[in-house]
Amino acid sequence: MKLILRTLLSALAVIVLANLLPNVQVDNYITAIIVAIVLSLLNFIVKPILVIFTLPVTILTLGLFLLVINAIIIFLADNLIDGFHVTSFWSAVLFSLLLSFLQSILFSLLKESK
């Protein structure tokens, strides 16, 4: 049940950010749920591999290269999902930062409700 709630909250965050950011588009609510699921799978499977391969660059940039990796994950989701579009690199970086921020707020509200 907690996994379903977290996925729905992530989809809500995707919808909110798509309405706020002009360079991010989500067609409908079902697409937002698919985006939330695909992003969580990409973060679980692909992101650790990218982090390992880019570890020297990440260390040299004091962790800032992780923003580039997050943007790559967003672009991968953009290519995999038809109703989700991100137009530029900086939009992907901003989307990933704001998505992480919104998810942390929404997930903390979920923990407090117990």
PyMOL commands that set and color helices and strands:
alter all, ss='L'
color gray80, all
select helices_A, chain A and resi 2-20+29-53+55-60+65-80+89-112
alter helices_A, ss='H'
color red, helices_A
select strands_A, chain A and resi 24-26+84-86
alter strands_A, ss='S'
color yellow, strands_A
deselect
rebuild
show_as cartoon
